[in-house]
Amino acid sequence: MSESVSKLYEITKRLLVATKDITPKNRSEKMIEVENLLLERENVFPQLKENFTREEKKLGREIIKMNDELQIKIEKMKVMVQKDLLSVKKTQAYSKNYRNPYNQKTVDGVFYDKRQ
């Protein structure tokens, strides 16, 4: 069996473990770990050669299944980060309005002249 296929399988397995049990407290460490593993896995792809044996094909099917799971988990991580960014932006806007309540722009009484 090819070393690169088994290495790819192991890295993908480690990625699945790394994306398990992500909480807001440990998310940044997990994201760094996932990023490093993805870079490591990216470096293995060019080493793959065609003409796979039966065992390699079986491992390949398992890698594809794990990859599908992995994509779902990474998408969930992305959504969590997007929600946090949106929350931070809203908080910044609220605090800006709180600090200077008279600086708000209103569209009340705006006159739009169509003539040139």
C-alpha positions as CSV (number, residue, x, y, z in Angstrom):
1,M,0.0,0.0,0.0
2,S,1.2,3.5,-0.8
3,E,2.5,5.5,2.1
4,S,0.9,8.7,0.7
5,V,-2.6,7.2,0.8
6,S,-2.3,6.0,4.3
7,K,-0.8,9.3,5.4
8,L,-3.7,11.1,3.8
9,Y,-6.1,8.8,5.6
10,E,-4.4,9.5,9.0
11,I,-4.4,13.2,8.5
12,T,-8.1,13.2,7.5
13,K,-8.8,11.1,10.6
14,R,-6.9,13.6,12.8
15,L,-8.9,16.4,11.1
16,L,-12.2,14.7,12.1
17,V,-11.0,14.5,15.7
18,A,-9.8,18.1,15.7
19,T,-13.2,19.3,14.5
20,K,-15.0,17.4,17.3
21,D,-16.4,19.2,20.4
22,I,-15.7,22.8,19.3
23,T,-16.8,25.3,21.9
24,P,-16.5,29.1,21.8
25,K,-13.7,28.8,24.4
26,N,-11.5,26.4,22.5
27,R,-12.5,27.4,18.9
28,S,-9.4,29.5,18.1
29,E,-7.0,26.7,19.1
30,K,-9.1,24.2,17.2
31,M,-9.1,26.5,14.1
32,I,-5.3,26.8,14.2
33,E,-5.0,23.0,14.5
34,V,-7.4,22.4,11.7
35,E,-5.6,24.9,9.5
36,N,-2.3,23.2,10.1
37,L,-3.7,19.8,9.4
38,L,-5.3,21.1,6.2
39,L,-1.9,22.5,5.1
40,E,-0.2,19.2,5.9
41,R,-2.9,17.3,3.9
42,E,-2.5,19.7,1.0
43,N,1.1,18.8,0.8
44,V,0.3,15.1,0.6
45,F,-2.0,15.4,-2.5
46,P,0.8,15.9,-5.0
47,Q,2.5,12.7,-3.7
48,L,-0.5,10.6,-4.7
49,K,0.1,8.4,-7.8
50,E,-2.5,6.7,-10.0
51,N,-3.0,2.9,-10.3
52,F,-4.3,2.3,-6.8
53,T,-4.5,-1.1,-5.3
54,R,-7.8,-2.5,-3.9
55,E,-6.8,-1.5,-0.3
56,E,-5.9,2.0,-1.5
57,K,-9.2,2.3,-3.3
58,K,-11.0,1.2,-0.1
59,L,-9.1,3.8,1.9
60,G,-9.9,6.4,-0.7
61,R,-13.7,5.7,-0.3
62,E,-13.3,6.1,3.4
63,I,-11.4,9.3,3.0
64,I,-14.2,10.7,0.7
65,K,-16.8,9.8,3.4
66,M,-14.7,11.4,6.1
67,N,-14.1,14.5,3.9
68,D,-17.9,14.9,3.5
69,E,-18.3,14.9,7.2
70,L,-15.3,17.2,7.6
71,Q,-16.8,19.8,5.2
72,I,-20.0,19.9,7.2
73,K,-18.1,20.5,10.4
74,I,-15.9,23.2,8.9
75,E,-19.0,24.9,7.5
76,K,-20.5,24.9,11.0
77,M,-17.3,26.5,12.3
78,K,-17.5,29.1,9.6
79,V,-21.1,29.9,10.6
80,M,-20.1,30.2,14.3
81,V,-17.4,32.7,13.4
82,Q,-19.7,34.7,11.1
83,K,-22.3,34.9,13.9
84,D,-19.6,36.2,16.3
85,L,-18.4,38.8,13.8
86,L,-22.0,40.0,13.3
87,S,-22.5,40.2,17.0
88,V,-19.3,42.2,17.4
89,K,-20.4,44.6,14.6
90,K,-23.8,45.1,16.3
91,T,-22.2,45.7,19.6
92,Q,-19.8,48.3,18.1
93,A,-22.7,50.1,16.5
94,Y,-24.8,50.1,19.7
95,S,-21.9,51.4,21.7
96,K,-21.2,54.2,19.1
97,N,-24.8,55.3,19.3
98,Y,-24.7,55.2,23.1
99,R,-21.6,57.4,23.2
100,N,-23.0,59.9,20.8
101,P,-26.8,59.6,20.5
102,Y,-27.2,62.9,18.5
103,N,-25.0,61.9,15.7
104,Q,-27.5,59.4,14.2
105,K,-28.5,60.0,10.6
106,T,-32.2,60.1,10.0
107,V,-34.1,60.0,6.7
108,D,-37.0,61.9,8.1
109,G,-37.9,65.0,6.1
110,V,-35.4,64.4,3.3
111,F,-36.3,66.2,0.1
112,Y,-35.4,64.6,-3.2
113,D,-35.6,66.9,-6.2
114,K,-36.0,65.1,-9.4
115,R,-35.5,68.2,-11.5
116,Q,-32.0,69.2,-12.6
